[in-house]
Amino acid sequence: MNILVLSFYYHPDLGAGSFRATALVNELKRSVPDGSHIHVLTTLPNRYKSYPVDAPQEEIGSNYTINRIMLPSHKSGMIDQARAFAVFSREVIRQVKSRKYDLVFATASRLMPAVLGAWIARKKKATLYLDIRDIFVDTIKDVFPKYLALLTGPLFSLLERWAVNRATKVNLVSKGFAGYFNDRYPGKSFTYFTNGIDNEFIEACSSICNTDTASPATVNVLCAGNIGEGQGLHSIIPEIAKRMEGRISFKVIGDGGRKDALRTALLKAQTKNVELLPPVNRTQLIKEYLDADVLFLHLNDYDAFKKVLPSKLFEYAAMGKPVWAGIAGHSASFVNTEINNAAVFSPCDDEAAEKAFNRLRIKDEPRQKFIDKYSRSNIMKKMAEDILSLGYN
């Protein structure tokens, strides 16, 4: 069996897409039948310009090849991203031209990698498995300028319909996506292999104990990850930090298209208790998690984000720290149901955020049941089995 895996991000790059694709490929390597070959087409690390990391353009193993495509230098703007994907697509098409595939797997948050995977599968007469990590058609209505969303929405909607209908199977990373996809694609069956907790975090959890200790005079709050329009940190952290000055100190680790907006908002609010730091590798990130008192997550107040399930929640919950989250919809329900010692508030509402904070117990509490349920290795093992079952149809 020859399998093509398309992922715009891959190890050692940062981000949910990289971690998910890498874990899945590692499981596929262990699970594919003898004589099979996995061809991964991805990019050289490019998610954050402030996080340069080296990786080989080609890796060859006993049953796999990884080709990483070099992209032009870019930031997180729409034009830069479109240019980067155009380069990626052109090189992918060149590399697959003379190859034969039985199965194409494409994972995508933005829609176009899924469309590219569908096009290749059609050309190669291969089975197509799509892994959808976001509803791009839904999201652009909130994050694109209104005129641009009106112009591009119908086109992206057609592309989504073509790709999804072409797929033999579609996995949705959040059950919050079910309503949208069931309405648009009646009769299509979907699976729900979510994100999960990687082994590095599970191993770190062994040091967490359930102890009653006095709350610190100033609570150290950590927010780690992407700083984009979707997170809306510029719309909440300055207000919370100012409102709760003397009670909390914020450390924000990450990068993204709205980091400058966050920095400007902090200056305008004259905050003295927020530290902005660049992205770090996972080893350092785990140390930062363990040093924090509370872990903070926020999604902007857009309807599209009521359907998502942020991958960051799995890391946060695994660390046994109090979770303070400005989220709504499916992710809020997930936290309330699955994560103890977590407090949810309405996005972009600093008053509600303070009230939610006051409900937290500022102590470490292991969440072993959560870890057992959402171990990434267990989820990816089941997903790999599901993917490989298509090869025998």
C-alpha positions in Angstrom: 0.0 0.0 0.0 1.4 3.4 -1.0 0.1 6.2 1.2 0.5 10.0 0.7 0.2 12.2 3.8 -0.3 15.9 3.2 0.2 18.3 6.1 1.2 21.9 5.9 3.0 21.6 9.3 5.1 18.7 10.7 7.8 18.0 13.3 9.8 19.9 14.4 7.5 22.8 13.7 5.1 24.0 16.4 1.4 23.9 16.5 -1.6 21.6 16.7 -1.4 20.5 13.0 2.3 19.6 13.4 1.8 17.6 16.6 -1.2 15.8 15.2 0.3 14.8 11.8 3.5 13.7 13.4 1.8 11.5 15.9 -0.4 9.9 13.2 2.5 9.2 10.9 4.4 7.6 13.7 1.5 5.3 14.3 1.1 4.6 10.6 4.7 3.5 10.4 4.1 0.9 13.1 0.8 -0.3 11.6 1.1 -0.4 7.8 1.3 -3.8 6.2 4.7 -5.1 5.2 5.8 -3.7 1.9 3.9 -0.5 2.4 5.3 3.0 2.0 4.3 6.3 3.5 5.2 9.5 1.7 4.8 12.6 3.8 4.8 16.0 1.9 5.0 18.9 4.3 7.0 22.1 4.8 10.2 23.1 6.4 9.4 24.7 9.8 7.7 28.0 9.1 4.8 28.6 11.5 6.6 31.3 13.4 9.4 33.6 12.1 10.5 34.1 15.7 11.0 30.3 16.1 13.7 29.2 13.7 14.5 25.5 13.8 16.4 23.3 11.4 15.0 20.2 9.8 16.2 18.0 6.9 14.4 18.5 3.6 14.3 14.8 3.2 14.1 11.9 5.6 14.1 8.3 4.5 13.2 5.3 6.7 12.4 1.7 6.2 8.8 2.3 5.2 8.5 6.1 4.8 9.9 9.2 3.1 9.4 12.7 4.4 9.9 15.6 2.0 9.9 19.1 3.5 9.2 22.0 1.1 11.0 25.3 1.6 8.6 28.3 1.6 9.3 31.9 1.1 9.8 34.0 4.2 6.3 35.1 5.4 4.4 36.5 8.3 0.8 35.5 9.3 -1.0 37.9 6.9 -3.5 36.5 4.3 -1.5 37.4 1.3 1.7 35.9 2.8 -0.2 32.7 3.6 -1.7 32.5 0.2 1.7 32.9 -1.4 3.2 30.3 0.8 0.5 27.8 0.0 0.9 28.4 -3.7 4.5 27.5 -3.4 3.7 24.4 -1.4 1.0 23.3 -3.9 3.3 23.8 -6.9 6.0 21.7 -5.3 3.6 19.0 -4.1 2.2 18.6 -7.6 5.7 18.3 -9.0 6.7 15.7 -6.5 3.7 13.5 -6.9 3.6 13.6 -10.7 5.4 10.3 -11.3 4.3 8.5 -8.1 1.5 6.1 -7.6 -0.7 6.2 -4.4 -3.4 3.9 -3.2 -4.6 6.2 -0.4 -4.3 10.0 0.2 -4.6 11.4 3.7 -4.9 15.2 4.0 -5.2 17.1 7.3 -6.3 20.8 7.2 -7.4 23.6 9.4 -7.5 26.0 6.5 -9.4 24.4 3.6 -6.9 24.3 0.8 -4.7 21.4 1.9 -7.9 19.3 1.8 -8.7 20.5 -1.7 -5.1 19.8 -2.8 -5.4 16.3 -1.4 -8.7 15.7 -3.1 -7.2 16.9 -6.4 -4.3 14.5 -6.1 -6.5 11.6 -5.1 -8.7 12.2 -8.2 -5.6 12.3 -10.4 -4.1 9.2 -8.9 -7.5 7.3 -8.7 -6.7 6.9 -5.0 -8.9 6.6 -1.9 -9.2 9.9 0.0 -9.3 10.4 3.8 -9.8 14.0 5.0 -9.0 15.2 8.5 -10.8 18.6 9.1 -9.5 20.6 11.9 -11.5 23.8 11.3 -14.5 25.0 9.3 -12.7 27.5 7.1 -15.9 28.5 5.2 -17.5 29.4 8.5 -14.4 31.1 10.0 -13.8 33.5 7.1 -17.1 35.2 7.8 -15.8 36.3 11.1 -12.0 36.9 10.5 -11.9 38.2 6.9 -12.9 41.7 6.1 -16.6 41.7 5.3 -16.1 42.5 1.6 -13.5 39.8 1.2 -15.7 37.2 2.9 -18.5 38.1 0.6 -16.3 37.8 -2.5 -14.5 34.6 -1.5 -17.1 32.7 0.6 -19.0 31.2 -2.4 -15.8 30.0 -4.0 -14.5 28.4 -0.8 -17.9 26.8 -0.2 -17.8 25.2 -3.6 -14.2 23.9 -3.0 -15.2 22.5 0.4 -18.2 20.7 -1.1 -16.1 19.2 -3.9 -13.4 18.0 -1.5 -15.7 16.6 1.1 -17.9 14.8 -1.5 -14.7 13.4 -3.1 -13.6 11.8 0.2 -14.3 8.2 1.1 -14.1 9.2 4.8 -14.0 12.5 6.6 -12.8 12.9 10.2 -13.9 16.0 12.2 -11.6 17.0 15.0 -14.5 18.5 17.0 -18.0 17.2 17.6 -19.0 20.8 17.5 -18.6 20.6 13.8 -21.3 18.0 13.5 -24.2 20.3 12.9 -22.5 22.2 10.1 -21.3 19.1 8.2 -24.5 17.1 8.8 -26.6 19.9 7.4 -24.4 20.4 4.3 -23.7 16.8 3.6 -26.7 14.7 4.6 -26.0 11.0 4.3 -22.2 11.4 4.7 -20.8 9.7 7.7 -18.2 11.3 9.9 -15.7 10.1 12.5 -14.5 12.2 15.5 -10.9 11.5 16.4 -10.1 14.6 18.5 -6.8 16.1 19.4 -5.1 14.6 22.5 -2.3 14.6 25.0 1.2 13.8 23.8 3.5 11.6 25.8 5.8 14.4 26.8 2.9 16.0 28.8 1.8 12.7 30.2 5.3 12.0 31.5 5.4 15.5 33.1 2.2 14.8 34.9 3.8 12.2 37.0 5.4 15.0 39.1 2.0 16.6 39.9 0.6 15.8 43.4 -2.7 16.8 45.0 -1.7 19.0 47.8 -3.3 21.8 49.7 -1.0 24.7 49.8 -1.6 28.4 50.5 -2.4 30.4 47.4 0.4 32.7 46.3 0.0 36.4 47.0 0.3 37.0 43.2 -1.0 34.2 41.0 1.2 33.5 38.0 -1.0 33.0 34.9 0.4 31.5 31.8 -1.0 31.8 28.3 0.9 29.8 25.6 0.3 29.3 21.9 -0.8 31.2 18.8 -1.5 35.0 19.2 -3.9 35.6 16.3 -7.3 37.0 15.6 -8.8 33.7 16.6 -7.4 33.9 20.1 -8.3 37.6 20.5 -5.8 38.0 23.3 -5.5 41.7 22.5 -9.2 42.1 23.4 -9.0 40.5 26.8 -5.6 40.2 28.5 -4.9 44.0 28.8 -8.3 44.5 30.5 -8.0 41.5 32.8 -4.4 42.4 33.7 -5.4 46.0 34.6 -8.5 44.9 36.5 -6.6 42.4 38.5 -3.3 44.2 39.0 -1.7 43.1 42.2 -3.6 39.8 42.2 -2.2 38.2 39.0 0.8 38.4 36.7 0.5 37.2 33.1 3.2 35.5 31.1 2.3 35.1 27.4 4.4 32.8 25.3 4.0 32.6 21.6 3.7 34.5 18.3 1.2 35.2 15.6 -0.4 37.9 13.5 -1.9 39.8 16.4 1.0 39.9 18.7 1.7 43.5 17.8 -1.9 44.4 18.5 -1.6 42.8 21.9 1.6 44.7 22.6 -0.1 48.0 21.6 -3.1 47.3 23.7 -0.9 46.5 26.7 0.9 49.8 26.3 -2.4 51.7 25.9 -3.7 50.1 29.1 -0.4 50.8 30.9 -0.2 47.3 32.3 2.8 46.4 34.5 2.0 42.7 35.1 2.2 41.1 31.6 5.3 39.6 30.1 5.5 38.8 26.4 7.9 36.0 25.3 8.7 34.3 22.0 7.7 30.7 21.2 9.7 27.9 23.0 10.2 24.2 22.3 8.1 21.7 24.1 10.7 20.8 26.8 10.8 24.4 27.8 7.1 24.8 27.5 6.4 22.0 29.9 8.8 23.7 32.4 6.8 26.9 32.0 3.5 25.0 32.6 4.8 23.4 35.8 6.0 26.8 37.1 2.7 28.4 36.5 -0.2 28.6 39.0 -3.0 29.0 36.4 -3.2 28.2 32.7 -5.2 30.7 30.5 -6.9 30.2 27.2 -9.1 32.5 25.2 -11.0 32.4 21.8 -12.4 35.5 20.2 -16.1 36.2 20.4 -17.0 34.8 17.0 -19.8 32.4 16.1 -17.4 30.1 14.2 -15.3 29.5 17.4 -18.3 28.1 19.2 -17.9 24.9 17.2 -14.2 24.3 17.8 -12.3 22.3 20.4 -8.9 23.9 20.9 -6.0 21.4 21.1 -4.4 23.5 23.8 -7.2 22.4 26.2 -5.7 18.9 26.2 -2.2 20.0 27.2 -3.6 22.4 29.9 -5.8 19.8 31.4 -3.1 17.2 31.5 -0.8 19.4 33.5 -3.2 19.4 36.5 -3.2 23.2 36.8 -6.3 25.3 37.2 -7.7 26.2 33.7 -9.1 29.6 33.2 -10.8 29.8 29.8 -12.7 32.5 27.8 -14.6 30.2 25.5 -18.2 29.5 24.4 -20.2 26.8 22.7 -18.9 23.3 22.3 -15.5 23.9 23.9 -17.2 25.5 27.0 -19.4 22.4 27.3 -16.4 20.2 26.9 -14.5 22.0 29.7 -17.5 22.0 32.1 -18.1 18.3 31.5 -14.5 16.9 31.2 -12.1 19.1 33.2 -12.3 19.6 36.9 -11.0 22.8 38.6 -11.6 24.8 35.4 -13.6 28.0 35.1 -15.2 29.3 31.9 -16.2 32.8 31.1 -17.7 34.6 28.1 -15.1 35.6 25.6 -13.9 39.3 25.7 -15.6 39.9 29.0 -13.1 41.0 31.7 -15.7 41.3 34.5 -16.9 37.7 33.8 -13.2 36.6 33.6 -12.5 37.9 37.1 -15.6 36.2 38.5 -14.5 32.9 36.8 -11.0 33.3 38.3 -12.5 33.6 41.8 -14.1 30.1 41.3 -10.8 28.4 40.8 -8.9 26.5 43.4 -5.3 27.7 43.1 -3.7 24.2 43.5 -2.5 21.3 41.4 -4.9 18.5 40.9 -4.0 15.5 38.8 -6.6 14.5 36.1 -5.7 10.9 35.5 -9.1 9.9 34.1 -8.8 12.7 31.5 -5.3 11.6 30.6 -6.4 8.0 30.2 -9.3 9.0 28.0 -7.5 11.5 25.8 -4.0 10.0 25.3 -2.9 11.0 21.8 -1.3 7.6 21.2 -4.6 5.8 21.9 -6.5 8.2 19.7 -4.0 8.0 16.9 -3.9 4.2 17.1 -7.6 4.1 16.4 -7.4 6.7 13.7 -4.6 4.8 11.9 -6.7 1.6 12.0 -9.6 3.6 10.5 -7.4 5.0 7.7 -5.7 1.7 6.9 -9.1 -0.1 6.8 -9.8 1.9 3.6 -6.9 0.2 1.9 -8.7 -3.1 2.0 -12.0 -2.0 0.6 
